[in-house]
Amino acid sequence: MSVRLMVLGVVSANPGTHGYDVQKHLKAWRAETWSRVRSGSIYHALDQLEKEGHLRHTDPEPSRTGPAKTGHVITPKGVEEFLRLIRQALVSLEQEDFTAGVAFMDRITRSEAILLLEERRRRYEEIEHYLQNLPREAEPSAPSTHPEIIGSWEAGFHATGEWLDGFIERLRSGAYRFEGE
């Protein structure tokens, strides 16, 4: 999901962008540090998004350094898909998808972003509660009852939940710019 979201985000902000330009934008954002996006996945996503009607190609531009380059523009269907992916990413428990959602959250309204983040926070609370109620054995007979394994997961969900609380509060206080502001 995150590669599709990032490709749609770059193309929507830069109509006529071709694959190499998408790659340059993501490299400038250092996307490789917070995602698994690779050049091959960018071109695959461009092809798939075009086949699905989310992007359309522009006429090839001649190039002095190689073959003509085909640009891409987002379609109205692509805009809908882009917004859907942002919304899906902001509630995702997958860190890579969530990060991509945060990168483009300014394309939705502040109030919607807050509601989506509150939903993600609710999911984290459910998982933390589930983890707190798992059986733990001092002398574990299986990894599923090892207190340190369960504890490490519980601590991770708890810390992320606390961070989400702060993030939501920062948005409520006016941090960042959003669609319509």
C-alpha positions as CSV (number, residue, x, y, z in Angstrom):
1,M,0.0,0.0,0.0
2,S,2.7,2.5,0.9
3,V,4.4,2.4,-2.5
4,R,1.1,3.0,-4.3
5,L,0.3,5.9,-1.9
6,M,3.7,7.5,-2.4
7,V,3.6,7.2,-6.2
8,L,0.1,8.7,-6.3
9,G,1.2,11.5,-3.9
10,V,4.2,12.4,-6.1
11,V,2.3,12.3,-9.3
12,S,-0.6,14.3,-7.9
13,A,1.7,17.1,-6.8
14,N,3.8,16.9,-10.0
15,P,1.6,16.3,-13.1
16,G,3.6,14.9,-16.0
17,T,6.1,13.2,-13.7
18,H,7.8,10.1,-15.1
19,G,9.2,7.1,-13.2
20,Y,12.7,8.5,-12.8
21,D,11.2,11.8,-11.4
22,V,9.1,9.8,-8.9
23,Q,12.3,8.0,-7.8
24,K,14.2,11.3,-7.5
25,H,11.4,12.8,-5.3
26,L,11.3,9.8,-3.0
27,K,15.1,9.8,-2.8
28,A,15.1,13.5,-1.9
29,W,12.5,12.6,0.9
30,R,14.9,9.8,2.0
31,A,11.9,7.5,1.7
32,E,14.3,4.5,1.8
33,T,14.8,5.3,5.5
34,W,11.1,4.9,6.4
35,S,9.8,2.5,3.7
36,R,10.8,-0.4,1.5
37,V,10.2,1.5,-1.7
38,R,12.7,0.6,-4.5
39,S,12.9,1.7,-8.1
40,G,11.4,-1.6,-9.3
41,S,8.4,-1.2,-7.1
42,I,7.9,2.4,-8.3
43,Y,7.7,1.3,-12.0
44,H,5.5,-1.6,-11.1
45,A,3.1,0.7,-9.1
46,L,3.0,3.2,-12.0
47,D,2.1,0.4,-14.4
48,Q,-0.6,-1.1,-12.1
49,L,-2.1,2.3,-11.3
50,E,-2.3,3.1,-15.0
51,K,-4.0,-0.3,-15.7
52,E,-6.5,0.4,-13.0
53,G,-7.3,3.9,-14.3
54,H,-5.8,5.8,-11.4
55,L,-3.1,7.3,-13.7
56,R,-2.9,8.1,-17.4
57,H,0.3,8.6,-19.3
58,T,1.2,11.7,-21.2
59,D,2.8,11.7,-24.7
60,P,6.4,10.6,-24.5
61,E,8.9,13.4,-24.2
62,P,12.0,13.1,-26.3
63,S,15.2,12.7,-24.4
64,R,18.8,13.5,-25.4
65,T,20.2,10.9,-23.0
66,G,18.0,7.9,-23.9
67,P,14.6,6.7,-24.9
68,A,11.6,9.0,-24.8
69,K,10.1,9.4,-21.3
70,T,6.4,8.9,-20.6
71,G,4.9,11.1,-17.9
72,H,1.9,10.4,-15.7
73,V,-1.0,12.4,-14.5
74,I,-3.5,11.4,-11.8
75,T,-7.1,10.8,-12.9
76,P,-10.2,11.7,-10.9
77,K,-10.4,7.9,-10.0
78,G,-6.8,8.2,-8.9
79,V,-7.5,11.1,-6.6
80,E,-10.2,9.0,-5.0
81,E,-7.8,6.1,-4.6
82,F,-5.1,8.4,-3.2
83,L,-7.4,9.8,-0.5
84,R,-8.7,6.3,0.3
85,L,-5.1,5.1,0.7
86,I,-4.2,8.1,3.0
87,R,-7.2,7.3,5.2
88,Q,-6.4,3.6,5.3
89,A,-2.7,4.3,6.1
90,L,-3.5,6.6,9.0
91,V,-5.4,3.8,10.9
92,S,-2.9,1.1,9.8
93,L,-0.9,-0.8,12.4
94,E,1.8,-1.3,9.8
95,Q,4.4,1.3,10.5
96,E,5.5,1.7,6.9
97,D,1.9,2.3,5.7
98,F,1.2,4.7,8.6
99,T,4.3,6.7,7.9
100,A,3.3,7.1,4.2
101,G,-0.1,8.3,5.5
102,V,1.4,10.9,7.7
103,A,3.6,12.1,4.8
104,F,0.4,12.9,2.9
105,M,-2.1,13.7,5.7
106,D,-2.2,17.3,4.6
107,R,-4.3,16.3,1.6
108,I,-7.3,15.6,3.9
109,T,-8.9,17.9,6.6
110,R,-7.5,18.3,10.0
111,S,-10.6,17.0,11.7
112,E,-10.6,13.9,9.5
113,A,-6.9,13.3,10.3
114,I,-7.6,13.5,14.0
115,L,-10.6,11.1,13.8
116,L,-8.5,8.6,11.9
117,L,-5.6,8.9,14.4
118,E,-8.1,8.5,17.2
119,E,-9.2,5.2,15.6
120,R,-5.6,4.1,15.3
121,R,-5.1,4.9,19.0
122,R,-8.2,2.9,19.9
123,R,-6.8,-0.1,18.0
124,Y,-3.5,0.2,19.9
125,E,-5.5,0.2,23.2
126,E,-7.3,-2.9,22.2
127,I,-4.1,-4.7,21.4
128,E,-2.4,-3.5,24.6
129,H,-5.3,-4.7,26.6
130,Y,-5.2,-8.1,24.8
131,L,-1.4,-8.4,25.5
132,Q,-1.9,-7.5,29.2
133,N,-4.3,-10.4,29.6
134,L,-2.2,-13.1,27.9
135,P,-1.0,-15.9,30.2
136,R,2.6,-15.5,31.3
137,E,4.7,-18.2,32.9
138,A,7.8,-17.7,35.1
139,E,9.3,-20.8,33.5
140,P,7.7,-20.5,30.0
141,S,6.8,-23.8,28.3
142,A,6.3,-21.9,25.0
143,P,7.3,-18.6,23.5
144,S,3.6,-17.5,23.6
145,T,3.8,-17.5,27.5
146,H,7.2,-15.9,27.8
147,P,6.8,-12.8,30.0
148,E,9.7,-11.0,28.2
149,I,8.3,-11.6,24.7
150,I,4.8,-10.5,25.7
151,G,6.2,-7.6,27.7
152,S,8.3,-6.2,24.8
153,W,5.2,-6.2,22.6
154,E,3.1,-4.6,25.3
155,A,5.7,-1.9,25.9
156,G,5.9,-1.1,22.2
157,F,2.2,-0.7,21.8
158,H,2.0,1.3,25.1
159,A,4.8,3.7,24.0
160,T,3.3,4.2,20.5
161,G,-0.1,4.8,22.1
162,E,1.4,7.5,24.2
163,W,3.1,9.0,21.2
164,L,-0.2,9.0,19.3
165,D,-1.8,10.9,22.2
166,G,0.8,13.6,21.8
167,F,0.5,13.6,18.0
168,I,-3.3,14.0,18.2
169,E,-2.9,16.8,20.7
170,R,-0.4,18.6,18.5
171,L,-2.9,18.4,15.6
172,R,-5.7,19.8,17.8
173,S,-3.4,22.6,18.8
174,G,-2.9,23.6,15.1
175,A,0.3,21.9,14.2
176,Y,0.8,21.4,10.4
177,R,-1.3,22.7,7.5
178,F,-4.2,20.7,6.1
179,E,-6.6,20.7,3.2
180,G,-8.8,23.8,3.3
181,E,-6.7,25.8,5.7
